[in-house]
């Protein structure tokens, strides 16, 4: 995706972030890093897999990165027009 020909949406937080070696694996279906959660408390690990599939189907991409000082930023880039 070419800057200027794309639009970027960033969502950032100041949570614990994600271990660097697991950043790509969180996009795998049914992957959940929060081990204390169970099906009664929410999530089955499909959210990021679906988000990436939808964004890529639209010709874009979504990436995650840890923020300096803590937290995570999700960047969605989509083609303009």
C-alpha positions as CSV (number, residue, x, y, z in Angstrom):
1,X,0.0,0.0,0.0
2,X,1.4,3.4,-1.0
3,X,1.2,6.3,1.4
4,X,-0.9,9.1,-0.1
5,X,-3.0,6.5,-2.0
6,X,-4.2,5.0,1.3
7,X,-6.0,6.0,4.4
8,X,-4.8,4.8,7.8
9,X,-6.8,4.2,10.9
10,X,-5.0,3.8,14.1
11,X,-6.4,2.4,17.4
12,X,-4.0,2.7,20.4
13,X,-4.2,1.7,24.0
14,X,-1.9,1.7,27.1
15,X,-2.5,-1.9,28.1
16,X,0.1,-4.6,28.5
17,X,0.9,-5.0,24.8
18,X,1.6,-8.3,23.2
19,X,4.9,-10.2,23.4
20,X,6.8,-9.5,20.1
21,X,7.0,-13.2,19.2
22,X,3.2,-13.5,19.4
23,X,2.2,-10.4,17.3
24,X,1.5,-12.3,14.1
25,X,0.0,-15.4,15.8
26,X,-2.9,-13.3,17.3
27,X,-4.3,-13.1,13.8
28,X,-4.7,-16.9,13.7
29,X,-8.2,-18.1,14.3
30,X,-9.1,-19.2,17.8
31,X,-5.9,-17.7,19.3
32,X,-6.4,-16.1,22.7
33,X,-3.5,-14.7,24.7
34,X,-5.6,-13.9,27.8
35,X,-5.4,-17.2,29.6
36,X,-7.6,-16.1,32.5
37,X,-10.6,-15.7,30.2
38,X,-13.0,-18.5,29.3
39,X,-16.0,-18.9,27.1
40,X,-18.2,-17.6,29.9
41,X,-16.2,-14.4,30.2
42,X,-16.0,-13.6,26.5
43,X,-14.1,-14.3,23.3
44,X,-13.2,-17.3,21.3
45,X,-10.3,-15.8,19.4
46,X,-11.8,-14.9,16.1
47,X,-12.0,-11.1,16.2
48,X,-8.5,-10.3,14.8
49,X,-8.6,-13.1,12.3
50,X,-11.9,-11.8,10.9
51,X,-10.8,-8.1,11.0
52,X,-7.7,-9.0,9.0
53,X,-9.7,-11.0,6.5
54,X,-12.2,-8.2,6.0
55,X,-9.5,-5.5,5.6
56,X,-7.5,-7.7,3.2
57,X,-10.6,-8.4,1.1
58,X,-11.0,-4.7,0.8
59,X,-7.4,-4.4,-0.6
60,X,-5.8,-3.2,2.7
61,X,-3.9,-4.6,5.6
62,X,-3.9,-4.5,9.4
63,X,-0.8,-4.7,11.6
64,X,-0.2,-4.6,15.3
65,X,2.8,-3.0,17.1
66,X,3.7,-2.5,20.7
67,X,3.9,1.2,21.7
68,X,6.9,2.8,23.3
69,X,6.1,3.2,27.0
70,X,3.5,0.3,26.9
71,X,0.4,-0.5,25.0
72,X,-0.5,-1.6,21.5
73,X,-1.4,0.2,18.3
74,X,-3.5,-1.5,15.5
75,X,-3.1,0.2,12.1
76,X,-5.5,-0.4,9.4
77,X,-4.5,0.8,5.9
78,X,-7.1,0.9,3.1
79,X,-6.8,2.1,-0.5
80,X,-8.5,5.4,-1.2
81,X,-11.3,5.5,-3.6
